Amino acid sequence: MKINNPQYIKTYIDRNFEFILTQIYKCYKMMLEDYDTVENNENKLKNRLYRDYLNNQRVRNLLGLNNFIFKTETALIDGNYNERGYSDIEVIDLKKSFYSTEASYIIECKRLDSKNPNNKKSLYRLYIEEGINRFIKEKYPSYFGVNGMLGFIVEKTNIESQFSSLINLENYLFIENYNSSYKTEHETVTNKNVILYHLMFDFSNKISLTLKDQKKKRLN
C-alpha cells in the first residue's frame, strides 16, 4: 500500500492518537492509585494529569511517550493575530513536526456530574458548547482532523443516559478492559470533517468535599 494512500494515512493517524489516548488512560489509572482525594475542579484535575504524569519524564519513559510533547493552555493565533481557543492539552507529534509545526492533536477537558443535563448551565451543555462546539467552530486547530475530549466524572452517574437527550455518544472500544470510550464525527463551519474521541474518567470516589459540602452532609 502506498504511503500517500489516504486510507493508509487515516489509519495511521487514528492508531497514533489511540495510542496516545491509551497512555493517557493509563495515567488516569495511576492517578486513582496515587491520590487519596482530588479536587472537584477541572483545571486542577487537568494540571495533576499533566504535571505528575504527562510531563513527568519517569512516566513518559514508562509509557513510551517520548515521541510526543504535551502542552497546556495553548492558544490558536488567527489571521488577525488574535489569540483564540485556548486548548486544555495540546499533543505535539515530534516526528510529524519536522514537516509541519502544526502537527498536533488537541484534547479538551470538562467535568461531568449527576445533575439534570437539560438545565441551561449544566456541565453536559458546557461539554458540548465549550467543548465539542469549539472544534466545530474551528476555535481549536485540527491538523489531523482527529482530536479528543476527557470527561472528568465528579459524581456517580450514568454518562450515556445523561447525554442521551443532547448528543448521540456511541461506544468505541479500543482500550483493553475499558468501556467508557466513545467516538463522534462532526462537520465544521468550513465543511471539514473532524473526529472526536471521548474518554470518561470516573473520579467520583476520590472527590474531596468542600467545607460547604461537608456542612450539607452533616445536616442530612
mmCIF file of the C-alpha atoms, coordinates in Angstrom:
data_MODEL
# 
_entry.id   MODEL 
# 
loop_
_atom_site.group_PDB 
_atom_site.id 
_atom_site.type_symbol 
_atom_site.label_atom_id 
_atom_site.label_alt_id 
_atom_site.label_comp_id 
_atom_site.label_asym_id 
_atom_site.label_entity_id 
_atom_site.label_seq_id 
_atom_site.pdbx_PDB_ins_code 
_atom_site.Cartn_x 
_atom_site.Cartn_y 
_atom_site.Cartn_z 
_atom_site.occupancy 
_atom_site.B_iso_or_equiv 
_atom_site.pdbx_formal_charge 
_atom_site.auth_seq_id 
_atom_site.auth_comp_id 
_atom_site.auth_asym_id 
_atom_site.auth_atom_id 
_atom_site.pdbx_PDB_model_num 
ATOM 1   C CA . MET A 1 1   ? 0.000   0.000  0.000  1.00 0.00 ? 1   MET A CA 1 
ATOM 2   C CA . LYS A 1 2   ? 1.404   3.399  -0.970 1.00 0.00 ? 2   LYS A CA 1 
ATOM 3   C CA . ILE A 1 3   ? 2.380   5.709  1.846  1.00 0.00 ? 3   ILE A CA 1 
ATOM 4   C CA . ASN A 1 4   ? 0.355   8.555  0.284  1.00 0.00 ? 4   ASN A CA 1 
ATOM 5   C CA . ASN A 1 5   ? -2.807  6.450  0.173  1.00 0.00 ? 5   ASN A CA 1 
ATOM 6   C CA . PRO A 1 6   ? -5.475  8.486  2.063  1.00 0.00 ? 6   PRO A CA 1 
ATOM 7   C CA . GLN A 1 7   ? -6.886  5.409  3.808  1.00 0.00 ? 7   GLN A CA 1 
ATOM 8   C CA . TYR A 1 8   ? -3.416  4.366  4.972  1.00 0.00 ? 8   TYR A CA 1 
ATOM 9   C CA . ILE A 1 9   ? -2.763  7.863  6.321  1.00 0.00 ? 9   ILE A CA 1 
ATOM 10  C CA . LYS A 1 10  ? -6.127  7.962  8.129  1.00 0.00 ? 10  LYS A CA 1 
ATOM 11  C CA . THR A 1 11  ? -5.489  4.550  9.684  1.00 0.00 ? 11  THR A CA 1 
ATOM 12  C CA . TYR A 1 12  ? -2.041  5.694  10.854 1.00 0.00 ? 12  TYR A CA 1 
ATOM 13  C CA . ILE A 1 13  ? -3.453  8.896  12.365 1.00 0.00 ? 13  ILE A CA 1 
ATOM 14  C CA . ASP A 1 14  ? -6.256  7.053  14.169 1.00 0.00 ? 14  ASP A CA 1 
ATOM 15  C CA . ARG A 1 15  ? -3.914  4.406  15.588 1.00 0.00 ? 15  ARG A CA 1 
ATOM 16  C CA . ASN A 1 16  ? -1.377  7.037  16.574 1.00 0.00 ? 16  ASN A CA 1 
ATOM 17  C CA . PHE A 1 17  ? -3.973  9.019  18.500 1.00 0.00 ? 17  PHE A CA 1 
ATOM 18  C CA . GLU A 1 18  ? -5.474  5.882  20.009 1.00 0.00 ? 18  GLU A CA 1 
ATOM 19  C CA . PHE A 1 19  ? -2.013  5.011  21.336 1.00 0.00 ? 19  PHE A CA 1 
ATOM 20  C CA . ILE A 1 20  ? -1.761  8.465  22.931 1.00 0.00 ? 20  ILE A CA 1 
ATOM 21  C CA . LEU A 1 21  ? -5.222  8.168  24.480 1.00 0.00 ? 21  LEU A CA 1 
ATOM 22  C CA . THR A 1 22  ? -4.456  4.688  25.770 1.00 0.00 ? 22  THR A CA 1 
ATOM 23  C CA . GLN A 1 23  ? -1.401  6.035  27.579 1.00 0.00 ? 23  GLN A CA 1 
ATOM 24  C CA . ILE A 1 24  ? -3.453  8.917  28.985 1.00 0.00 ? 24  ILE A CA 1 
ATOM 25  C CA . TYR A 1 25  ? -5.940  6.343  30.275 1.00 0.00 ? 25  TYR A CA 1 
ATOM 26  C CA . LYS A 1 26  ? -3.041  4.560  32.000 1.00 0.00 ? 26  LYS A CA 1 
ATOM 27  C CA . CYS A 1 27  ? -2.120  7.884  33.612 1.00 0.00 ? 27  CYS A CA 1 
ATOM 28  C CA . TYR A 1 28  ? -5.702  8.160  34.874 1.00 0.00 ? 28  TYR A CA 1 
ATOM 29  C CA . LYS A 1 29  ? -5.400  4.696  36.420 1.00 0.00 ? 29  LYS A CA 1 
ATOM 30  C CA . MET A 1 30  ? -2.175  5.798  38.121 1.00 0.00 ? 30  MET A CA 1 
ATOM 31  C CA . MET A 1 31  ? -3.995  8.849  39.467 1.00 0.00 ? 31  MET A CA 1 
ATOM 32  C CA . LEU A 1 32  ? -6.610  6.628  41.097 1.00 0.00 ? 32  LEU A CA 1 
ATOM 33  C CA . GLU A 1 33  ? -3.842  4.676  42.807 1.00 0.00 ? 33  GLU A CA 1 
ATOM 34  C CA . ASP A 1 34  ? -1.658  7.642  43.753 1.00 0.00 ? 34  ASP A CA 1 
ATOM 35  C CA . TYR A 1 35  ? -4.215  10.098 45.172 1.00 0.00 ? 35  TYR A CA 1 
ATOM 36  C CA . ASP A 1 36  ? -6.460  9.541  48.173 1.00 0.00 ? 36  ASP A CA 1 
ATOM 37  C CA . THR A 1 37  ? -8.554  12.539 47.133 1.00 0.00 ? 37  THR A CA 1 
ATOM 38  C CA . VAL A 1 38  ? -8.663  15.020 44.255 1.00 0.00 ? 38  VAL A CA 1 
ATOM 39  C CA . GLU A 1 39  ? -10.337 18.397 43.834 1.00 0.00 ? 39  GLU A CA 1 
ATOM 40  C CA . ASN A 1 40  ? -13.717 18.952 42.206 1.00 0.00 ? 40  ASN A CA 1 
ATOM 41  C CA . ASN A 1 41  ? -12.010 21.362 39.845 1.00 0.00 ? 41  ASN A CA 1 
ATOM 42  C CA . GLU A 1 42  ? -11.447 20.934 36.111 1.00 0.00 ? 42  GLU A CA 1 
ATOM 43  C CA . ASN A 1 43  ? -8.168  22.833 35.981 1.00 0.00 ? 43  ASN A CA 1 
ATOM 44  C CA . LYS A 1 44  ? -6.647  21.066 38.974 1.00 0.00 ? 44  LYS A CA 1 
ATOM 45  C CA . LEU A 1 45  ? -7.591  17.638 37.626 1.00 0.00 ? 45  LEU A CA 1 
ATOM 46  C CA . LYS A 1 46  ? -6.086  18.546 34.268 1.00 0.00 ? 46  LYS A CA 1 
ATOM 47  C CA . ASN A 1 47  ? -2.986  20.019 35.906 1.00 0.00 ? 47  ASN A CA 1 
ATOM 48  C CA . ARG A 1 48  ? -2.474  16.913 38.049 1.00 0.00 ? 48  ARG A CA 1 
ATOM 49  C CA . LEU A 1 49  ? -2.710  14.761 34.920 1.00 0.00 ? 49  LEU A CA 1 
ATOM 50  C CA . TYR A 1 50  ? -0.232  16.997 33.109 1.00 0.00 ? 50  TYR A CA 1 
ATOM 51  C CA . ARG A 1 51  ? 2.310   17.827 35.820 1.00 0.00 ? 51  ARG A CA 1 
ATOM 52  C CA . ASP A 1 52  ? 2.538   14.479 37.593 1.00 0.00 ? 52  ASP A CA 1 
ATOM 53  C CA . TYR A 1 53  ? 2.201   12.188 34.572 1.00 0.00 ? 53  TYR A CA 1 
ATOM 54  C CA . LEU A 1 54  ? 2.228   13.549 31.003 1.00 0.00 ? 54  LEU A CA 1 
ATOM 55  C CA . ASN A 1 55  ? 5.132   15.893 31.740 1.00 0.00 ? 55  ASN A CA 1 
ATOM 56  C CA . ASN A 1 56  ? 6.860   13.539 34.190 1.00 0.00 ? 56  ASN A CA 1 
ATOM 57  C CA . GLN A 1 57  ? 9.900   12.005 32.499 1.00 0.00 ? 57  GLN A CA 1 
ATOM 58  C CA . ARG A 1 58  ? 9.755   8.793  34.509 1.00 0.00 ? 58  ARG A CA 1 
ATOM 59  C CA . VAL A 1 59  ? 6.146   8.211  33.456 1.00 0.00 ? 59  VAL A CA 1 
ATOM 60  C CA . ARG A 1 60  ? 6.890   9.236  29.869 1.00 0.00 ? 60  ARG A CA 1 
ATOM 61  C CA . ASN A 1 61  ? 9.691   6.677  29.701 1.00 0.00 ? 61  ASN A CA 1 
ATOM 62  C CA . LEU A 1 62  ? 7.459   4.013  31.224 1.00 0.00 ? 62  LEU A CA 1 
ATOM 63  C CA . LEU A 1 63  ? 4.606   4.625  28.769 1.00 0.00 ? 63  LEU A CA 1 
ATOM 64  C CA . GLY A 1 64  ? 6.685   5.226  25.642 1.00 0.00 ? 64  GLY A CA 1 
ATOM 65  C CA . LEU A 1 65  ? 5.562   8.834  25.219 1.00 0.00 ? 65  LEU A CA 1 
ATOM 66  C CA . ASN A 1 66  ? 8.881   10.411 24.293 1.00 0.00 ? 66  ASN A CA 1 
ATOM 67  C CA . ASN A 1 67  ? 7.785   10.967 20.685 1.00 0.00 ? 67  ASN A CA 1 
ATOM 68  C CA . PHE A 1 68  ? 5.145   13.381 21.959 1.00 0.00 ? 68  PHE A CA 1 
ATOM 69  C CA . ILE A 1 69  ? 5.233   16.687 23.811 1.00 0.00 ? 69  ILE A CA 1 
ATOM 70  C CA . PHE A 1 70  ? 2.243   17.743 25.907 1.00 0.00 ? 70  PHE A CA 1 
ATOM 71  C CA . LYS A 1 71  ? 1.437   21.420 26.478 1.00 0.00 ? 71  LYS A CA 1 
ATOM 72  C CA . THR A 1 72  ? -1.383  23.083 28.393 1.00 0.00 ? 72  THR A CA 1 
ATOM 73  C CA . GLU A 1 73  ? -3.420  26.224 27.726 1.00 0.00 ? 73  GLU A CA 1 
ATOM 74  C CA . THR A 1 74  ? -2.042  26.866 24.236 1.00 0.00 ? 74  THR A CA 1 
ATOM 75  C CA . ALA A 1 75  ? -3.814  29.397 22.019 1.00 0.00 ? 75  ALA A CA 1 
ATOM 76  C CA . LEU A 1 76  ? -4.527  29.467 18.298 1.00 0.00 ? 76  LEU A CA 1 
ATOM 77  C CA . ILE A 1 77  ? -3.301  32.693 16.648 1.00 0.00 ? 77  ILE A CA 1 
ATOM 78  C CA . ASP A 1 78  ? -5.770  33.656 13.919 1.00 0.00 ? 78  ASP A CA 1 
ATOM 79  C CA . GLY A 1 79  ? -5.256  35.599 10.683 1.00 0.00 ? 79  GLY A CA 1 
ATOM 80  C CA . ASN A 1 80  ? -5.777  38.878 12.545 1.00 0.00 ? 80  ASN A CA 1 
ATOM 81  C CA . TYR A 1 81  ? -3.071  37.937 15.074 1.00 0.00 ? 81  TYR A CA 1 
ATOM 82  C CA . ASN A 1 82  ? -5.594  37.483 17.860 1.00 0.00 ? 82  ASN A CA 1 
ATOM 83  C CA . GLU A 1 83  ? -5.395  34.679 20.382 1.00 0.00 ? 83  GLU A CA 1 
ATOM 84  C CA . ARG A 1 84  ? -8.450  32.435 20.434 1.00 0.00 ? 84  ARG A CA 1 
ATOM 85  C CA . GLY A 1 85  ? -9.425  28.994 21.575 1.00 0.00 ? 85  GLY A CA 1 
ATOM 86  C CA . TYR A 1 86  ? -7.119  28.209 24.497 1.00 0.00 ? 86  TYR A CA 1 
ATOM 87  C CA . SER A 1 87  ? -6.951  24.409 24.450 1.00 0.00 ? 87  SER A CA 1 
ATOM 88  C CA . ASP A 1 88  ? -6.548  22.357 27.620 1.00 0.00 ? 88  ASP A CA 1 
ATOM 89  C CA . ILE A 1 89  ? -3.941  19.936 26.267 1.00 0.00 ? 89  ILE A CA 1 
ATOM 90  C CA . GLU A 1 90  ? -2.021  20.091 23.003 1.00 0.00 ? 90  GLU A CA 1 
ATOM 91  C CA . VAL A 1 91  ? -0.153  16.941 21.956 1.00 0.00 ? 91  VAL A CA 1 
ATOM 92  C CA . ILE A 1 92  ? 2.703   17.613 19.541 1.00 0.00 ? 92  ILE A CA 1 
ATOM 93  C CA . ASP A 1 93  ? 3.806   14.694 17.369 1.00 0.00 ? 93  ASP A CA 1 
ATOM 94  C CA . LEU A 1 94  ? 7.576   15.230 17.273 1.00 0.00 ? 94  LEU A CA 1 
ATOM 95  C CA . LYS A 1 95  ? 8.108   13.021 14.220 1.00 0.00 ? 95  LYS A CA 1 
ATOM 96  C CA . LYS A 1 96  ? 5.482   14.872 12.190 1.00 0.00 ? 96  LYS A CA 1 
ATOM 97  C CA . SER A 1 97  ? 6.604   18.270 13.485 1.00 0.00 ? 97  SER A CA 1 
ATOM 98  C CA . PHE A 1 98  ? 9.735   18.024 11.328 1.00 0.00 ? 98  PHE A CA 1 
ATOM 99  C CA . TYR A 1 99  ? 7.420   18.534 8.352  1.00 0.00 ? 99  TYR A CA 1 
ATOM 100 C CA . SER A 1 100 ? 4.825   20.845 9.889  1.00 0.00 ? 100 SER A CA 1 
ATOM 101 C CA . THR A 1 101 ? 4.878   22.974 13.025 1.00 0.00 ? 101 THR A CA 1 
ATOM 102 C CA . GLU A 1 102 ? 1.097   22.488 13.217 1.00 0.00 ? 102 GLU A CA 1 
ATOM 103 C CA . ALA A 1 103 ? 1.290   18.700 13.618 1.00 0.00 ? 103 ALA A CA 1 
ATOM 104 C CA . SER A 1 104 ? -0.584  18.286 16.877 1.00 0.00 ? 104 SER A CA 1 
ATOM 105 C CA . TYR A 1 105 ? -3.738  16.907 18.460 1.00 0.00 ? 105 TYR A CA 1 
ATOM 106 C CA . ILE A 1 106 ? -5.997  18.893 20.785 1.00 0.00 ? 106 ILE A CA 1 
ATOM 107 C CA . ILE A 1 107 ? -7.641  17.458 23.899 1.00 0.00 ? 107 ILE A CA 1 
ATOM 108 C CA . GLU A 1 108 ? -10.318 19.380 25.788 1.00 0.00 ? 108 GLU A CA 1 
ATOM 109 C CA . CYS A 1 109 ? -11.227 18.540 29.405 1.00 0.00 ? 109 CYS A CA 1 
ATOM 110 C CA . LYS A 1 110 ? -14.609 19.006 31.076 1.00 0.00 ? 110 LYS A CA 1 
ATOM 111 C CA . ARG A 1 111 ? -16.207 17.981 34.389 1.00 0.00 ? 111 ARG A CA 1 
ATOM 112 C CA . LEU A 1 112 ? -19.421 15.925 34.412 1.00 0.00 ? 112 LEU A CA 1 
ATOM 113 C CA . ASP A 1 113 ? -21.810 15.281 37.312 1.00 0.00 ? 113 ASP A CA 1 
ATOM 114 C CA . SER A 1 114 ? -25.155 13.671 38.192 1.00 0.00 ? 114 SER A CA 1 
ATOM 115 C CA . LYS A 1 115 ? -27.311 16.798 37.892 1.00 0.00 ? 115 LYS A CA 1 
ATOM 116 C CA . ASN A 1 116 ? -30.028 17.390 35.287 1.00 0.00 ? 116 ASN A CA 1 
ATOM 117 C CA . PRO A 1 117 ? -28.238 17.631 31.919 1.00 0.00 ? 117 PRO A CA 1 
ATOM 118 C CA . ASN A 1 118 ? -31.054 19.709 30.402 1.00 0.00 ? 118 ASN A CA 1 
ATOM 119 C CA . ASN A 1 119 ? -30.522 22.673 32.689 1.00 0.00 ? 119 ASN A CA 1 
ATOM 120 C CA . LYS A 1 120 ? -29.230 25.675 30.780 1.00 0.00 ? 120 LYS A CA 1 
ATOM 121 C CA . LYS A 1 121 ? -25.926 25.760 32.662 1.00 0.00 ? 121 LYS A CA 1 
ATOM 122 C CA . SER A 1 122 ? -25.460 22.026 33.155 1.00 0.00 ? 122 SER A CA 1 
ATOM 123 C CA . LEU A 1 123 ? -21.975 20.571 32.832 1.00 0.00 ? 123 LEU A CA 1 
ATOM 124 C CA . TYR A 1 124 ? -23.259 18.471 29.938 1.00 0.00 ? 124 TYR A CA 1 
ATOM 125 C CA . ARG A 1 125 ? -24.276 21.544 27.979 1.00 0.00 ? 125 ARG A CA 1 
ATOM 126 C CA . LEU A 1 126 ? -20.877 23.063 28.750 1.00 0.00 ? 126 LEU A CA 1 
ATOM 127 C CA . TYR A 1 127 ? -19.244 19.848 27.498 1.00 0.00 ? 127 TYR A CA 1 
ATOM 128 C CA . ILE A 1 128 ? -20.997 20.416 24.178 1.00 0.00 ? 128 ILE A CA 1 
ATOM 129 C CA . GLU A 1 129 ? -20.994 24.208 23.915 1.00 0.00 ? 129 GLU A CA 1 
ATOM 130 C CA . GLU A 1 130 ? -17.499 24.869 25.272 1.00 0.00 ? 130 GLU A CA 1 
ATOM 131 C CA . GLY A 1 131 ? -16.007 21.567 24.181 1.00 0.00 ? 131 GLY A CA 1 
ATOM 132 C CA . ILE A 1 132 ? -17.412 19.875 21.086 1.00 0.00 ? 132 ILE A CA 1 
ATOM 133 C CA . ASN A 1 133 ? -18.640 23.119 19.509 1.00 0.00 ? 133 ASN A CA 1 
ATOM 134 C CA . ARG A 1 134 ? -15.217 24.711 19.748 1.00 0.00 ? 134 ARG A CA 1 
ATOM 135 C CA . PHE A 1 135 ? -13.932 22.062 17.373 1.00 0.00 ? 135 PHE A CA 1 
ATOM 136 C CA . ILE A 1 136 ? -16.947 22.536 15.092 1.00 0.00 ? 136 ILE A CA 1 
ATOM 137 C CA . LYS A 1 137 ? -16.481 26.327 15.060 1.00 0.00 ? 137 LYS A CA 1 
ATOM 138 C CA . GLU A 1 138 ? -12.744 25.803 14.450 1.00 0.00 ? 138 GLU A CA 1 
ATOM 139 C CA . LYS A 1 139 ? -11.717 27.736 17.534 1.00 0.00 ? 139 LYS A CA 1 
ATOM 140 C CA . TYR A 1 140 ? -9.230  24.917 18.017 1.00 0.00 ? 140 TYR A CA 1 
ATOM 141 C CA . PRO A 1 141 ? -6.820  23.791 15.293 1.00 0.00 ? 141 PRO A CA 1 
ATOM 142 C CA . SER A 1 142 ? -7.411  20.345 13.827 1.00 0.00 ? 142 SER A CA 1 
ATOM 143 C CA . TYR A 1 143 ? -4.311  19.446 11.839 1.00 0.00 ? 143 TYR A CA 1 
ATOM 144 C CA . PHE A 1 144 ? -5.031  15.711 11.671 1.00 0.00 ? 144 PHE A CA 1 
ATOM 145 C CA . GLY A 1 145 ? -8.837  16.020 11.692 1.00 0.00 ? 145 GLY A CA 1 
ATOM 146 C CA . VAL A 1 146 ? -8.823  13.925 14.868 1.00 0.00 ? 146 VAL A CA 1 
ATOM 147 C CA . ASN A 1 147 ? -8.962  15.283 18.423 1.00 0.00 ? 147 ASN A CA 1 
ATOM 148 C CA . GLY A 1 148 ? -10.205 14.274 21.852 1.00 0.00 ? 148 GLY A CA 1 
ATOM 149 C CA . MET A 1 149 ? -12.161 15.142 24.960 1.00 0.00 ? 149 MET A CA 1 
ATOM 150 C CA . LEU A 1 150 ? -11.745 13.951 28.537 1.00 0.00 ? 150 LEU A CA 1 
ATOM 151 C CA . GLY A 1 151 ? -14.800 13.878 30.771 1.00 0.00 ? 151 GLY A CA 1 
ATOM 152 C CA . PHE A 1 152 ? -13.887 14.121 34.451 1.00 0.00 ? 152 PHE A CA 1 
ATOM 153 C CA . ILE A 1 153 ? -16.784 12.461 36.290 1.00 0.00 ? 153 ILE A CA 1 
ATOM 154 C CA . VAL A 1 154 ? -17.077 14.062 39.732 1.00 0.00 ? 154 VAL A CA 1 
ATOM 155 C CA . GLU A 1 155 ? -20.360 12.444 40.866 1.00 0.00 ? 155 GLU A CA 1 
ATOM 156 C CA . LYS A 1 156 ? -21.697 8.931  40.368 1.00 0.00 ? 156 LYS A CA 1 
ATOM 157 C CA . THR A 1 157 ? -23.881 8.913  37.266 1.00 0.00 ? 157 THR A CA 1 
ATOM 158 C CA . ASN A 1 158 ? -24.800 7.111  34.052 1.00 0.00 ? 158 ASN A CA 1 
ATOM 159 C CA . ILE A 1 159 ? -22.961 9.029  31.348 1.00 0.00 ? 159 ILE A CA 1 
ATOM 160 C CA . GLU A 1 160 ? -24.811 7.573  28.370 1.00 0.00 ? 160 GLU A CA 1 
ATOM 161 C CA . SER A 1 161 ? -28.184 8.283  29.962 1.00 0.00 ? 161 SER A CA 1 
ATOM 162 C CA . GLN A 1 162 ? -27.145 11.820 30.890 1.00 0.00 ? 162 GLN A CA 1 
ATOM 163 C CA . PHE A 1 163 ? -26.037 12.626 27.349 1.00 0.00 ? 163 PHE A CA 1 
ATOM 164 C CA . SER A 1 164 ? -28.943 10.850 25.614 1.00 0.00 ? 164 SER A CA 1 
ATOM 165 C CA . SER A 1 165 ? -31.132 13.954 25.218 1.00 0.00 ? 165 SER A CA 1 
ATOM 166 C CA . LEU A 1 166 ? -28.252 16.114 23.990 1.00 0.00 ? 166 LEU A CA 1 
ATOM 167 C CA . ILE A 1 167 ? -25.980 14.091 21.737 1.00 0.00 ? 167 ILE A CA 1 
ATOM 168 C CA . ASN A 1 168 ? -25.596 10.540 20.499 1.00 0.00 ? 168 ASN A CA 1 
ATOM 169 C CA . LEU A 1 169 ? -22.472 9.101  22.104 1.00 0.00 ? 169 LEU A CA 1 
ATOM 170 C CA . GLU A 1 170 ? -21.604 5.768  20.516 1.00 0.00 ? 170 GLU A CA 1 
ATOM 171 C CA . ASN A 1 171 ? -19.292 3.370  22.328 1.00 0.00 ? 171 ASN A CA 1 
ATOM 172 C CA . TYR A 1 172 ? -15.985 2.910  20.544 1.00 0.00 ? 172 TYR A CA 1 
ATOM 173 C CA . LEU A 1 173 ? -13.833 0.395  22.381 1.00 0.00 ? 173 LEU A CA 1 
ATOM 174 C CA . PHE A 1 174 ? -10.097 0.393  21.735 1.00 0.00 ? 174 PHE A CA 1 
ATOM 175 C CA . ILE A 1 175 ? -8.565  0.234  25.229 1.00 0.00 ? 175 ILE A CA 1 
ATOM 176 C CA . GLU A 1 176 ? -8.368  -3.160 26.905 1.00 0.00 ? 176 GLU A CA 1 
ATOM 177 C CA . ASN A 1 177 ? -10.752 -3.618 29.864 1.00 0.00 ? 177 ASN A CA 1 
ATOM 178 C CA . TYR A 1 178 ? -12.180 -0.111 29.468 1.00 0.00 ? 178 TYR A CA 1 
ATOM 179 C CA . ASN A 1 179 ? -15.692 0.527  28.173 1.00 0.00 ? 179 ASN A CA 1 
ATOM 180 C CA . SER A 1 180 ? -16.116 4.272  28.723 1.00 0.00 ? 180 SER A CA 1 
ATOM 181 C CA . SER A 1 181 ? -14.677 5.409  25.410 1.00 0.00 ? 181 SER A CA 1 
ATOM 182 C CA . TYR A 1 182 ? -16.725 6.930  22.598 1.00 0.00 ? 182 TYR A CA 1 
ATOM 183 C CA . LYS A 1 183 ? -16.265 8.486  19.183 1.00 0.00 ? 183 LYS A CA 1 
ATOM 184 C CA . THR A 1 184 ? -18.304 11.132 17.348 1.00 0.00 ? 184 THR A CA 1 
ATOM 185 C CA . GLU A 1 185 ? -17.991 12.682 13.904 1.00 0.00 ? 185 GLU A CA 1 
ATOM 186 C CA . HIS A 1 186 ? -18.797 16.304 13.114 1.00 0.00 ? 186 HIS A CA 1 
ATOM 187 C CA . GLU A 1 187 ? -18.750 18.786 10.244 1.00 0.00 ? 187 GLU A CA 1 
ATOM 188 C CA . THR A 1 188 ? -17.028 22.105 10.921 1.00 0.00 ? 188 THR A CA 1 
ATOM 189 C CA . VAL A 1 189 ? -18.174 25.567 9.851  1.00 0.00 ? 189 VAL A CA 1 
ATOM 190 C CA . THR A 1 190 ? -15.942 25.289 6.768  1.00 0.00 ? 190 THR A CA 1 
ATOM 191 C CA . ASN A 1 191 ? -17.330 21.848 5.859  1.00 0.00 ? 191 ASN A CA 1 
ATOM 192 C CA . LYS A 1 192 ? -14.373 19.824 7.106  1.00 0.00 ? 192 LYS A CA 1 
ATOM 193 C CA . ASN A 1 193 ? -14.795 16.544 8.931  1.00 0.00 ? 193 ASN A CA 1 
ATOM 194 C CA . VAL A 1 194 ? -13.486 16.228 12.462 1.00 0.00 ? 194 VAL A CA 1 
ATOM 195 C CA . ILE A 1 195 ? -13.443 13.073 14.576 1.00 0.00 ? 195 ILE A CA 1 
ATOM 196 C CA . LEU A 1 196 ? -13.637 13.412 18.356 1.00 0.00 ? 196 LEU A CA 1 
ATOM 197 C CA . TYR A 1 197 ? -12.679 10.655 20.768 1.00 0.00 ? 197 TYR A CA 1 
ATOM 198 C CA . HIS A 1 198 ? -14.290 10.868 24.217 1.00 0.00 ? 198 HIS A CA 1 
ATOM 199 C CA . LEU A 1 199 ? -12.806 9.214  27.315 1.00 0.00 ? 199 LEU A CA 1 
ATOM 200 C CA . MET A 1 200 ? -14.760 9.316  30.570 1.00 0.00 ? 200 MET A CA 1 
ATOM 201 C CA . PHE A 1 201 ? -12.596 9.248  33.703 1.00 0.00 ? 201 PHE A CA 1 
ATOM 202 C CA . ASP A 1 202 ? -14.506 8.481  36.904 1.00 0.00 ? 202 ASP A CA 1 
ATOM 203 C CA . PHE A 1 203 ? -13.089 10.394 39.884 1.00 0.00 ? 203 PHE A CA 1 
ATOM 204 C CA . SER A 1 204 ? -16.356 10.335 41.850 1.00 0.00 ? 204 SER A CA 1 
ATOM 205 C CA . ASN A 1 205 ? -14.919 8.164  44.646 1.00 0.00 ? 205 ASN A CA 1 
ATOM 206 C CA . LYS A 1 206 ? -11.909 10.451 45.003 1.00 0.00 ? 206 LYS A CA 1 
ATOM 207 C CA . ILE A 1 207 ? -13.512 13.878 45.107 1.00 0.00 ? 207 ILE A CA 1 
ATOM 208 C CA . SER A 1 208 ? -12.727 15.792 48.300 1.00 0.00 ? 208 SER A CA 1 
ATOM 209 C CA . LEU A 1 209 ? -15.687 17.599 49.855 1.00 0.00 ? 209 LEU A CA 1 
ATOM 210 C CA . THR A 1 210 ? -15.595 21.374 50.183 1.00 0.00 ? 210 THR A CA 1 
ATOM 211 C CA . LEU A 1 211 ? -16.424 22.907 53.564 1.00 0.00 ? 211 LEU A CA 1 
ATOM 212 C CA . LYS A 1 212 ? -19.872 23.783 52.185 1.00 0.00 ? 212 LYS A CA 1 
ATOM 213 C CA . ASP A 1 213 ? -20.472 20.197 51.059 1.00 0.00 ? 213 ASP A CA 1 
ATOM 214 C CA . GLN A 1 214 ? -19.260 18.837 54.399 1.00 0.00 ? 214 GLN A CA 1 
ATOM 215 C CA . LYS A 1 215 ? -21.773 21.058 56.207 1.00 0.00 ? 215 LYS A CA 1 
ATOM 216 C CA . LYS A 1 216 ? -24.606 19.848 53.937 1.00 0.00 ? 216 LYS A CA 1 
ATOM 217 C CA . LYS A 1 217 ? -23.636 16.247 54.596 1.00 0.00 ? 217 LYS A CA 1 
ATOM 218 C CA . ARG A 1 218 ? -23.717 16.788 58.373 1.00 0.00 ? 218 ARG A CA 1 
ATOM 219 C CA . LEU A 1 219 ? -27.156 18.426 58.148 1.00 0.00 ? 219 LEU A CA 1 
ATOM 220 C CA . ASN A 1 220 ? -28.510 15.487 56.174 1.00 0.00 ? 220 ASN A CA 1 
# 
